[in-house]
Amino acid sequence: MSRVGVICEFNPFHNGHKFLLEKIKAEYGDEIVCVMSGNFVQRGDIAITDKYARTCAALQNGADIVIELPTAYAVSSARIFAENGVRAAAAMGCDRLCFGAESDTGSLTELSELLMSDDINRKIRGYMDEGMYYPKALSLAVGEGRADIICQPNNILALEYIKACKERGIQPAAIERRGAAHDSRESSEDIASASMIRGLIESGEDYHSFTPMTIEMPCSLNAIEAAILYRLKTIAADELAQIAEVDEGLENRLTEAAKKYNSTEEILSAVKTKRYTMARLRRIVIQTVLGITSEIQNTPLPYLRALGLTSGRESMLSGATLPLIVKVKADYDRLDNSAKEIFSVDLRAAELMNIAQNSVINEFTQGVIKQQ
């Protein structure tokens, strides 16, 4: 029996995700562990709805267990996101990791090995020293023939998954995306990208043919912008310099821009350069609000938090090689201080989600979701 890991955001869970889980069940095994971002996601945004609603949708449509990828890693670079997601999957006993991608496993594996060479990494650093942001430097370093693979959004994460899988002894398996491409604004039959679905939800248009979820109170950063602006306007530059992904004096540019403008978009536009992608700048904003320092983010995943599981799959929790959080208060109390710092970020993220969707979900009393 194969136990398969899937690192995901399900923002929201849609028919393409359902297709992926069904294909995994048919081809690789009948135990699926989803390692899912919590209330904030990798692109530097709040999730469209809370992690418990997304967990329910996953369990109802093929997942056997959902483990939370803590916010400190969910809102991070592709490398840190992938490394800690794969660490969680390995700790749950997964022998295979499946992921959607635009290229096949063989092509991605070959390219991932190239990216581990000293020569390529020297080229990447050289291009970045010239002021290029990482994705552009990466494409130039690997050459025109491979740049087409690099520029595909799912492939960027897939390459990091493959590198992390090699370190953990997990077999990677790329599954070609069905229907609409990542971030596509067009649908294909009943498949649409998560970004298109979010757009439909936010504009009040019908989205139900693309997702099994019903989202009554969609969340956006606009709902918490006052909290974001307060934090950006009051944080000192030397404290901001400790935040993950802040370097090369960016803390000074951010604090100066925050004094001049009263919207997050204006602040980001003022500090944007070709060196920094907008996604990275958005992540820095969220990392600042949640207090995610470089030290916190570079701490390897110290525990596994179970968000939900299907009835009859309780045995999947046994044998985990990292401490498990199931009964939240009691299990939290047993964590060391470093692990509690990671969990504290999730507590802050949960309170911001409560503000965004006008809810009062308590992280210490919310039990593990059981799906019949």
N, C-alpha and C positions, 0 to 999 in steps of 0.2 A: 504493500500500500504506500502510495506517495503522498507526502504532505507538501502542499504547494503554498508558497507565500506570494502575496500581491501587495505591493506598496501603492497606496492610493490616496486620493483626496475626496472623491465622490461629491464634487461640488457643483451641482448636486449629483446624486446617483442617477444614471440615465440608461437608456436601452443599449447603448454601446458597452457600458460596464456589465450589464446583464449578459450580453453576448459573450464578453470575455470570460465571465465566470462559468457560463454554460460550456464553452469550448474547453476550458481547463478541466472541468469535471469529466467531459467526454474523452479527452486525450491523455490526461496525466494522472488522475487520481480523484478520490472523493473527499479529501480533507483540504479545505482552503482556509488559510489564515490571512486575513486582511490587516495590514499595518496601515492605519489611516490617520492622516492629519486631523488635529482636533478642531478648535474654533477659528484658527487662522491658517492660511495656506501659503504655499511656497512663493507665489508671485507677489507677496506683500499685501494681502487683502484679508478682510474678515470673510469667513465662509458664508454662503448664502443662507444657511440655517445651521442650527447647533449640531454638535457631533452626535448627540443621542438620536436625533431624527434621522441623520445619515446612516448611523449604525443600524437602526431598525430596517431601513430600506435595503441595506446590504444583506442582512440576515434573511430577509424575506425573499431574496432573489439569488441565493446561491452561496453566500459566505457562511462558514461554519463558526468562525470566531473573529471578532474584531478587537485588535489591540491598538491602543492609541500611540501614535508617534508624537512625543511631547512637542509642544509649541516651540521650544528652544531649537529643535532640529527641523521642524516643519517649516519655519520661517528662516530659511538659510540658503546657502549656495547649493547647487545641484550635488556637489561632492558630499557635503555634510548630510544633506537630506538622504542621499542614497546610502552612505556608510551606516548611518544609524537605523535606517529602515531595514537594511539587510542584516544588521546586528540583531534587530528584534526578531526577524524571521528565523535566523539561525538559532536564537535562544529558544524559540518555540518548536524547534526540531524540524524545520522545513528542509527538505533535501533539494528542492527546486524553487526557483523564483520565476514567475511569469509576468510579462509586462507588454503593454501595447507599444508598437514601434512602427516606423515607416520602412525599415529595412529588415533583412533577415538576420538570424542569430550569427551565422558564419561571417557575414560582412562586418557586423558590429564587433564581433570578437576580434577579428583581424585588426580593425581600427583601434580598438581599446588597447591592444598590445603595442601598437605603434605609439600611442599616446603615453605609454609608460617609459619610452626611451628618453635618455638624457638629451639627445640631439633635438628632438621635437620640443621638449620642454625649454631648452635654451632659446629656440626660435620664438616660442610663445612669450617668454620673458622679454626678449628683445623687442618684439612688436608692442608689447604693453609698455615698455620703457619709452616707446615713441608716442605714447598717448592713446593707443587703441584699447577698446574695452575687450574683455576676455573672449566672447564669442567670435569677434572679428579676427583677433589674433590667432585663435584656434584654427579657424578656416584657412587663413593664410599659411600657417605652419604645416598643415597636412597636405596642402597642394590642391590644385583645381579639381583633380579627379575624385578626391574624397570630400571636398567641401560640400557637395550636394548632400552627403550623409550627415555631416555635422550640422548643417543649417536646419534640419528638420527638428522641430521642438521636442517630440517624444524621443528621438534618437539621442539628444543631448543627455537626458536622464538615463536612457538605456545604456549608454557607454559607461556611466558612473555605476550603474547597477552591476554590469559585467565585471568591472574592476573589483568592486566590493565582494561580489560572489566568489571570485577567484581566491580572495584572502580567506573566505569563510568555508570553502569547500562545497559551495552550493552550485548546482547546475542552472545556468541561465537559459531562458527560453523566450524569445521574442515572438509575439503573436501580432500578425499584421492587423492594423486597425481596419475595421469595417465601416464603410459609409463615410460620413463627414470627417474632414481632417481636423486636427487640433486647432482651435480658435477660428475655425471656418464660420462664416456667416451664412452658409447655405446648408440645407439639410439633404439627406439622402434617404428617401422612404421614411422610416420611423426613427432614423438615427440623426442626431444633431450634436454638435459639440457642446461641451459644458458652457462655454462662453456665450454661444448663441442662446442656449436655454436660459441662462442668467439674464440675458438681455430681454428675452420675452417676458420673464417673470417680473423684472423691474419696470417694464413698460406697460404691464397689465394685459398683455396679449396671451392667447391660449397656448400653453406649452405641454399639455397633458399627453399628447400623442408621442412625446419624446422621452418621457420619464414616468416611472410609477409613483413618484413622490408628489404630494400636494404641499405646497409651501405657502402658508397663510400670512406669515410675517417675515418677508425677505429682509435680509440684513445687508447693510452697506456701510462703508467707512463714513458716509455722511452722518450717520446716526451717532457716531462717537467722535466727530471732528472737534468738538469743544475740548474733549479730553486730550486729543492729539495735540491741538494747538497750545493748550496749557503746558503740556510737557515740553514741547519744543521751545516755547518761549521762556521757560524757567530753568531749564537744565543748563548747567555751566559747561563751557567748552571742554574743560579737563575731564569732566564726568562723561560727556558725550564721546570723548576719545576712547573710552573703555568699551563702548558699545560694539557689538560684532559688526564686521565689515566696514567700520569707519577707519580710514587711514589717510595718509598724505595731506593732513590739514583740512580734511573735509569737515571736521567738527567746527572749525572757525567759519567756514562758508555757510554751514547750516544755521548756526546760532545768529549770524548776521542777517541772513535771509528771514529768519523767524521774527526778528525785531521789526522788519519792514512790511511784512504781509500778514493777512488775516485769513488765508486759506491754504490748505495743504498743497493744492495744485500749484499755486503761485510760488510757494516756497520751493517745491521740487523743480519747477521750471527755472527758477533763479540759480539753482546750484547744478543743474544738468550740464554735463560736458560729454564729449565723445568717449571719455574714459569710463563713464558710469552708465550702465543701462538704467532705464526707468524702473525696471523690476527690482534692481538692486537698491535703488534709492527708496522705493516703497518699502522694501524689507527693512531698511535702516530705520525708517520712521516707526514701523511697528516694533522693531527691536528696542528702539528708544522708549516708546510708551510702556512696553512690558518689562523693561530692565534686563534685556538679554545681552549680557556682556560677552566679549570674546572668551573669557575664562569659562563662563557657563556653557557656551555653545561648543567649546572644544573639549568638554567633559564627555567621555563616551557614555552612551545610553546606560544608565545604572539600574533600571527596573523595567518591568512590563506591566502596563495597566490594562486590564480586561474591561472593555466597554460593553461587550455583549457576546452571547453565544447561542447556538441553536440547542434545543432540548435534546439530550442524549449525547452531546459532545463535551460534557464536563471533563471527561478523562483527558481531553486534549491539553488541559491546563497542567497536568502532572508531567514531571520531567523537564520543566522549563529550567534553563540554566542561568536565569537572572531572577532576582526577587520579584514576586508577583504582587500586584495590588488588585485585590478582589473586594475585600471588606475595607473600604477606603480608609476610614479613620484608624483602625487597628493596624493595618499594613503600612500606612504612612508613618505612624509613630515608630515603626521598626527601621525605617530608612536612616542612613547616615546623613550628616549635615549637607554634604555635597548633593546627594540625591534629593533631599528636601528643597534645595535651591531650584533644581530642575522642576520639581512639582509645583513650587510656588509660582513659577511663571504661568503654569496652567491655571492656577487659581486666579491670577490676575486676568488672564485671557477669558476665563469663564465669566468674571464680573463684567467685562466689557461686552461680551456676548449678551448677558442679561440686559444691559442697558440698550443694546442695539435692537433686541427683539422684545423688550418690555416683559421679561420673564424673571423668575426668581429661583432658577435651578441651583441647588446647593451641591457642590462637588463632594462633600463629605457624607451626604445622606442619599444621593442618587446611587442606587444599586446597579449591579450588572444586569443588563437587559437580557431576558430569556425569551427566545423565539420558539414557539411550539412548532 
